[in-house]
Amino acid sequence: MRYLFLLTATITSAFSQTQSDFYLREEIPLPKDEVMEISSIALMPQEKVAVATRRGDVWICSGAYGDDLSKVTWKKFAFGLHEPLGMYYQKGSLFLTQRPEFSRIQDSNADGTADVFETINSDWGISGDYHEYAFGTSPDKNGDVWITLCLTGSFNARANWRGWVLRITPDGKMIPTCSGIRSPGGIGFNAEGDTFYTDNQGIWNGSSSLKWLKPGSFQGAPVGNGYHKLANLPEPPTPKDGSRILTERTEHPEFIPPAVILPHGKVGQSPTGIQPDLTGGKFGPWKNQVYVGEQTHSQVQRVYLEKVNGLYQGAVFHMLEGFEAGLIPITLDQEKGILFAGGSNRGWASRGSKPFTFERVKWTGKTPFEILTMEAEPDGFTLTFTEPVDEKSAADLASYSMEAWTYIFQSKYGSPEVDQATPVIKATKISADKKSVRLTIEGLVRGHVHHLKVNGLKSKSGQAIWHPNAYYTLNEIPAK
């Protein structure tokens, strides 16, 4: 019996999967006795990394790519800025989205500190409220920088263009682009170059989500609608309080539903930075997928996106955790396959042992057994895996379960999960290469989040799924 116990324990250990098997997370030492609540990260030449803090400092880090992180050094580049939440490097300058403006700073005499501070655009308003954050991107394919403007106190819009997304053109012109914003935590692009932002649970947001910023779209929160008059734009829709997103977007075609809902508490609570994987396999097999930072749970989630009937939708999966504070910016070096993450717990508590953090993550080269993609079908989903499946467990209907729900679309804060359904998995079909399983499902619900569990599934080599939960937002069901 003792031998059998030891043999069983050895087998279990051999097939267990932990994050450190696949991804190495390391803390980057910070300047001593400095408050480094990192709010922006920009990659620079010669493997230098610029970080901005919520308190308005900009530092340049050397050695963040090195094998020996004890050799990291820091140089303060600038101070006195106003909570930069978005920064990038271009042609010798750093460009920053600050709370009241979009700016450029530069070291013109090469002494290691900024001496040029230029306002490129400041055509939006601030009232002084703590909540009026402004998150900005790097330039898009047209050279425009996209900026999301949080509401005042998360419930009002007391300054011009609060609750809107703006674009700043290369010549400094501001273009109001989307309405209906509530409380962004980050903004970025997918692999195709389309713009997305993360909005947080609150009014008109039953749960947090990743949203597609289609130009001219309404994103759901009507609080700042009135500012359309400032630019003679069409008036955004006024949705019905207590309705459902599917109902309202059917009536108002300008209303673009969340691409992927991040169920509150189940997939974090406060989504933040957005980064596509364009590394070509240097950060794992997740080609063209999107990573989303998480402040409260100190995590990084993975999102698979697809377009159905002209709308983005897709699935979110857990990916990385254990960061030492709540993540705000995440930046992926697409050439080297290194993810940099920084953050803070100020204002909202977060998991981790520290009030702020700066960390990097590298792929070890070992691939976990995971759901790689989850694609919608007219009568179910096709799951593709990172390695061939065990045919017996993959064919067993008991290996899978599904539930579905939506949220009340309302002016109250958040929403419970409502309109619950239990789609039934009726059949499985395994592909010839054993890497995909087609699930035939009865009872899919358009507009609902579909939570799939695959606890019973094994790989051909005997591995269990590392993360067995997938949450797919089914905005549209493909035509047969």
Number of C-alpha atoms within 10 A of each C-alpha: 6 7 8 9 10 11 12 12 11 11 12 13 10 11 12 13 17 10 14 13 14 18 21 12 20 15 17 22 17 17 15 8 6 7 16 25 26 28 28 29 29 25 21 18 9 8 13 16 20 23 27 29 24 21 17 19 22 27 21 21 24 18 18 23 17 11 8 10 15 11 12 16 14 18 14 17 21 21 15 9 19 17 23 31 29 29 26 21 19 14 7 12 16 21 27 29 29 23 24 23 21 24 20 19 20 20 17 13 10 9 9 14 19 19 15 13 15 13 14 20 17 16 15 17 17 22 14 12 13 11 17 26 25 28 30 31 26 22 19 16 10 8 13 20 23 29 31 31 30 28 29 24 14 21 20 15 26 19 19 18 25 31 33 29 27 24 23 22 18 13 10 16 14 20 15 21 19 22 34 24 30 33 29 29 26 30 30 29 21 19 15 10 11 14 19 21 31 31 27 27 23 20 22 28 28 26 26 27 26 26 22 25 24 17 16 17 20 27 29 27 27 23 25 25 22 16 21 18 10 10 9 8 12 10 13 24 22 16 22 13 13 14 13 17 27 19 13 21 18 11 12 15 12 20 24 25 26 28 24 26 28 30 21 19 12 10 23 20 21 30 32 28 30 29 26 23 23 21 19 14 15 20 26 20 17 21 17 19 19 21 28 28 32 31 28 23 23 28 26 27 20 21 29 21 23 17 15 18 10 8 15 20 26 25 27 27 23 21 17 19 17 15 29 24 30 33 34 30 30 27 21 24 17 17 11 12 19 18 19 25 30 33 31 29 23 13 7 10 15 26 19 19 12 14 18 22 26 26 21 21 18 19 19 14 14 12 15 23 23 22 21 21 24 25 20 23 18 13 18 23 19 20 18 21 20 19 20 21 27 18 17 11 17 25 19 13 17 13 15 20 17 19 18 25 18 26 24 21 26 22 20 15 14 20 21 12 16 12 12 14 17 16 19 18 20 11 15 18 15 20 14 9 9 18 20 23 23 21 23 17 18 14 14 23 21 15 21 24 28 23 20 19 17 21 16 16 24 21 21 18 12 16 20 21 21 17 17 18 22 23 26 28 30 24 25 21 17 15 9 6
